[in-house]
Amino acid sequence: MSDTIIYKNVTILAGKDLRLLSKAYIAVKNGVIEDLGTGPAPSGIDLNGAVIIPAFVNAHVHLADVGFKNGAEGFSTEEAVSPPYGLKYQYLSTLSKFNLRKNFSDALEELCRNGNVVFGAFCEGGAKGILSLRQALSRFPLQGIIFAEFFPLSQESQPFQKVVKSKFCHEINVTLKYADGVGIGDIAYFTDIQLRAIRTALKSREKKFAIHVAETVTAQYNCLQKWGKSEVERILEYGPDLLVHFTNPVANDLDLVAKAGIPVVCCIRTNCILGDGIPPLIDLIKKEVPLALGTDNLMLTSPNMFREMDWFSRLVRGQSHCANAISAREVLSIATLGGARALGLDKNLGSLEPGKVASFIALDIKTINLRNTKNVYAAIVHRAEPEDIILVVSYGKEVWHKDYEKR
């Protein structure tokens, strides 16, 4: 047991159902949870009554723009983040290779400090951008599912065989050597042949296809005008693995997504700061659409999943006019196991169980934010902040901690 690390004197939210284990301990060996137990524990690290929860899975982020925080305040989505002329892209075009890598390192440090040990990132800049993120990530014990973000060079309709031999597809094929999939924003700018070529390239490599859909009213309108279909209707023909935003669905979009069973990542704080609206959260829940949470662009929104959970929970109750429309335990599950499922990682991550990866957060329940709580789940969702974290463990490694006493 000498190579086993034990954290004791804790309360653990364990298993897929986040059941509460009091006076418990968690044993970690070789980066994996070896045991969860209650009662007296062998000698180990005493966390003095802390609450241990699964680490967050932030299912949708953009990291490179962390160096332009709040630089787009008051601008619309089109003005702030739409390619190729949005403020974000103007800023990214000024970055040297060194500064881009520094931005990624700053962003990853911020993710760590906020308890995000797994993330799904849309990454701009093609192969060079992906490699810069990979280099930065090599210094952090985090896992990133990296989607290469593309914008078409040409919107001309061309035969499939010509498209697959084009510069567009060459760039995709090169980038997919380093990326885990492709992520695209406004699908109105992609021809059907281009979308088919992307799907073909991904399928041959068994990689993922993630899409921004129904993010803005304008994007939906443009797609309907140009292609006669909503963004959701159009992209479902190409077998996406992950849908992001879903803020402004139209007609039967919701039923189509529910039938397809494709996970939706909600990024409500960013949707609101850009004035795009609020996704139909209660309807997504009623239709049993698999959900995850993301914090989106770091230039606009902090990677604080506590705040994201709080907003989500309150908005669901507000939209439904029902105080018990969702429980805090369910919201916490969406921010952890829901994200792991959305990224295809739930066999190893997202819940605290023997045999799964040891990635978790320890919260000091005695802080001014959390003391006197009568409901641990509600306290975590509605009151906790990063300042309440005393320990972040990622893949068995301590990536951040406050001082604690070893006994």
PyMOL commands that set and color helices and strands:
alter all, ss='L'
color gray80, all
select helices_A, chain A and resi 64-68+77-81+87-92+97-113+126-137+160-164+167-175+187-189+192-205+217-227+231-236+253-260+268-273+281-286+305-320+328-342+376-382+386-388
alter helices_A, ss='H'
color red, helices_A
select strands_A, chain A and resi 4-14+19-29+32-38+45-54+56-62+116-123+143-150+181-184+208-213+242-245+264-266+291-293+296-297+360-363+389-394+397-401
alter strands_A, ss='S'
color yellow, strands_A
deselect
rebuild
show_as cartoon
